[in-house]
Amino acid sequence: SWDTVISIDSYPKNGGFAQGLTRRDRPGGTAANTAVALATAGVDVNLVSFLGDDENGARLNQYLSDVRGLKLHAQVLPGPSLHALITVDAAGERTVFALERNRLPEIEFNFEFNARDIVVFPVWRDEYLKWLQQANGQSSFTVVGSRALLNPTTSADIAIGSQSDVRDVEPNFKRFSAYILTKGKDGSTYLAVDEKFEMPALDVNVVDATGAGDAYLAGLLLGLAENNSIRTSMEYATRWAAATVARATSIPPAWGEVPQTGRENR
């Protein structure tokens, strides 16, 4: 997605007025941000997506094609690329308005998976079900966004997402081996049939929370790709998210720029 980011002091009441303080245009999108971050850590990453045949598509293609270690599989479709308007208030909280329709289900999907692959659907849509089932059938390790919990036909190794998105959903360990629930400044929770633990957040000054979830996912996947424990993987995730929200960007910093230790917010 191409992101237009506007900073404001605070959100007005419905029908009110807010003055934009700054405006920045930058590449973004959850899957792209996560893939770019992982590539900086030396992980072999394939990004499957689509681009429109417009100016934003050309910008995104140039940006992603220049990322070392990232293999881009982006089919160009007639029409606009994904574009989002993002507002960020003085506390660093962000609100996202999608300006274009996601057309990823329209691409020609001809990929094969294997047991060495980690296949990730960071923002779940039910149109992806056939691809998830293919990955599961080929013994890949699968990770899905938490909205997949709402579809009773989905199953994966890990479901991950904001606790607020699935507050009323009961865990089903027959469908998902584990759940990871992110809770912003309150850290994250790991849930499995035989284990549960809390991972505290790090105490940082929040400048822009836009890419926090993308960085958290990147850290988790990095840990899994290195065959680390789930606890260590979540520690990676926590550090990467903290380093991201401390910057005015939606793109996580390179893994080499992430502090390896930090003070826990207890």
C-alpha positions in Angstrom: 0.0 0.0 0.0 1.0 3.6 -0.6 0.4 5.5 2.7 -0.5 9.2 3.1 0.2 10.0 6.8 -1.1 13.1 8.4 -0.2 14.1 12.0 -2.8 16.0 14.1 -2.9 17.2 17.7 -6.2 15.3 18.5 -9.3 13.9 16.9 -12.3 16.2 16.7 -15.8 15.3 17.7 -18.0 13.9 14.9 -18.6 16.8 12.5 -15.7 18.8 13.9 -12.4 20.0 12.4 -8.8 19.0 12.9 -5.7 20.8 11.5 -3.1 18.6 9.9 0.4 19.5 11.2 2.5 17.4 8.7 1.9 15.2 5.7 4.2 12.4 4.6 3.8 10.0 1.7 5.6 6.6 2.1 5.4 3.0 1.2 3.5 0.7 3.6 1.1 -2.1 4.0 1.3 -4.9 6.6 2.6 -7.7 4.5 5.2 -5.4 2.7 6.4 -3.9 6.0 6.8 -7.3 7.6 8.6 -8.7 4.5 11.0 -5.8 4.2 11.8 -6.0 7.9 12.6 -9.7 7.7 14.8 -9.2 4.7 17.0 -6.9 6.7 17.6 -9.8 9.1 18.8 -12.1 6.4 15.6 -14.2 6.1 14.7 -15.6 2.7 11.5 -13.8 2.1 8.9 -14.1 -0.7 6.2 -11.4 -0.9 3.1 -12.3 -2.9 0.9 -9.3 -3.7 -0.5 -7.1 -6.4 0.1 -3.6 -7.7 -2.1 -1.4 -9.8 -0.9 0.1 -13.1 -0.8 3.6 -11.6 1.9 5.9 -10.3 1.7 4.5 -6.8 2.2 1.0 -8.2 5.3 2.1 -10.0 6.7 3.7 -6.8 6.0 0.6 -4.7 7.5 -1.7 -7.3 10.7 0.3 -7.4 10.9 0.4 -3.6 10.3 -3.3 -3.1 12.4 -4.4 -6.0 15.4 -2.6 -4.4 15.1 -4.4 -1.1 18.0 -6.9 -0.9 16.9 -10.4 0.0 13.3 -9.9 -0.8 11.7 -11.8 -3.7 8.7 -9.8 -5.0 5.9 -11.7 -6.7 3.5 -8.8 -7.5 1.1 -9.1 -10.4 0.1 -5.8 -12.0 -3.7 -5.4 -12.3 -5.5 -2.7 -14.2 -6.6 0.1 -11.9 -5.3 1.7 -8.7 -2.9 0.3 -6.2 -3.8 0.1 -2.6 -3.7 3.5 -0.9 -4.3 4.4 2.7 -4.9 7.6 4.6 -3.4 7.4 8.1 -3.8 9.9 10.9 -1.5 10.0 13.8 -2.3 12.0 16.9 -0.1 13.6 19.5 0.0 10.4 21.6 1.2 8.4 18.5 -2.0 6.5 18.1 -3.0 6.0 14.5 -6.2 5.5 12.5 -6.2 3.9 9.1 -8.6 4.7 6.2 -8.3 2.3 3.3 -9.0 4.3 0.1 -9.0 1.4 -2.4 -10.3 -2.2 -2.5 -8.0 -5.1 -1.9 -7.9 -7.2 -5.1 -5.4 -9.8 -4.1 -7.8 -12.7 -4.7 -7.8 -11.7 -8.4 -4.1 -12.7 -8.9 -3.0 -15.9 -10.5 -1.7 -18.0 -7.6 0.5 -20.8 -8.7 2.9 -21.3 -5.8 4.0 -24.6 -4.2 4.9 -24.9 -0.5 6.9 -27.4 1.5 7.6 -28.3 5.1 10.5 -25.8 5.3 8.2 -22.9 4.5 6.5 -20.5 7.0 3.4 -19.2 5.2 1.9 -16.1 6.6 -1.4 -14.3 6.0 -0.9 -11.2 8.2 -4.3 -9.6 7.5 -6.9 -12.4 7.1 -9.6 -12.4 4.4 -11.8 -15.4 3.8 -10.8 -15.3 0.1 -7.4 -16.6 1.2 -8.8 -19.9 2.6 -7.9 -22.1 -0.4 -4.3 -20.9 -0.2 -4.1 -21.5 3.5 -5.5 -25.0 3.0 -2.9 -25.6 0.3 -0.1 -24.6 2.7 -1.5 -26.8 5.5 -1.8 -29.7 3.1 1.8 -29.4 2.1 3.0 -29.4 5.7 4.1 -25.8 5.9 4.1 -23.9 9.2 1.2 -21.5 8.9 0.5 -18.2 10.7 -2.7 -16.2 10.2 -4.1 -12.9 11.3 -6.6 -13.1 14.2 -9.6 -12.4 12.1 -9.3 -15.9 10.8 -10.7 -17.1 14.1 -14.1 -15.9 13.0 -14.2 -18.4 10.1 -14.9 -21.8 11.5 -13.2 -23.6 8.6 -9.8 -22.0 9.2 -6.9 -23.8 11.0 -3.2 -22.9 11.4 -0.2 -23.3 13.7 -0.5 -19.8 15.1 -3.2 -17.1 15.1 -1.8 -13.7 15.9 -3.4 -10.3 16.3 -4.8 -7.6 18.6 -6.7 -8.8 21.6 -9.4 -6.2 20.8 -10.1 -7.9 17.5 -11.1 -11.2 19.1 -12.2 -10.2 22.6 -15.3 -12.4 22.5 -13.8 -15.4 20.7 -13.0 -18.6 22.7 -9.7 -20.4 21.9 -10.1 -23.6 19.9 -6.9 -25.6 20.1 -8.2 -28.1 17.6 -8.1 -25.5 14.9 -5.1 -23.4 16.1 -2.1 -24.8 17.9 -1.4 -21.5 19.6 -2.7 -17.9 19.9 -0.6 -14.8 20.4 -2.6 -11.7 21.5 -1.0 -8.3 21.3 -2.1 -5.6 23.8 0.0 -2.5 23.0 1.7 -1.1 26.0 0.4 -4.1 28.0 2.6 -6.5 26.1 1.4 -9.7 24.6 0.0 -13.1 25.7 0.8 -16.6 24.5 -1.9 -19.3 24.7 -1.5 -23.0 23.9 -3.3 -26.1 25.2 -0.5 -26.8 27.7 1.1 -23.4 28.2 0.3 -19.7 28.9 2.5 -16.8 29.6 2.7 -13.0 29.4 5.4 -11.1 27.6 5.8 -7.5 28.9 6.1 -4.5 26.6 9.2 -2.3 26.7 9.0 1.2 28.1 9.5 3.6 25.2 8.3 7.0 24.1 5.6 6.3 21.4 6.0 8.6 18.4 4.0 6.7 15.7 2.3 3.4 16.4 1.6 2.7 12.8 4.0 -0.2 12.2 4.0 -1.8 15.6 2.1 -4.8 14.7 4.1 -5.4 11.5 7.4 -5.2 13.5 6.0 -7.5 16.1 5.1 -10.1 13.5 8.5 -9.7 11.8 10.3 -10.4 15.1 8.1 -13.4 15.8 8.8 -14.9 12.3 12.5 -14.2 12.6 12.6 -16.2 15.8 10.6 -19.0 14.3 12.8 -19.0 11.2 15.9 -19.4 13.4 14.2 -22.3 15.2 14.1 -20.4 18.5 11.6 -21.1 21.3 8.3 -19.3 21.1 9.3 -17.2 24.2 12.5 -16.0 22.5 10.6 -15.3 19.3 8.2 -13.2 21.2 11.1 -11.3 22.9 12.4 -10.5 19.4 8.9 -9.3 18.5 8.6 -7.1 21.5 12.0 -5.4 20.9 11.3 -4.8 17.2 7.9 -3.3 17.9 9.3 -1.0 20.6 12.0 0.2 18.2 9.4 0.9 15.6 6.9 3.0 17.6 9.8 5.2 18.8 10.2 6.5 15.2 8.0 8.4 12.8 7.7 5.7 10.3 5.4 2.8 9.4 8.3 0.7 8.1 10.1 -1.2 10.9 13.8 -0.3 11.3 16.4 -2.8 10.1 16.9 -5.7 12.6 20.5 -4.5 13.1 19.2 -1.2 14.4 17.0 -2.8 17.1 18.4 -2.6 20.6 19.1 -6.1 21.9 18.2 -5.3 25.4 15.6 -3.0 27.0 13.9 -2.1 30.2 10.7 -4.0 30.6 7.5 -2.0 31.3 6.2 -3.7 34.4 
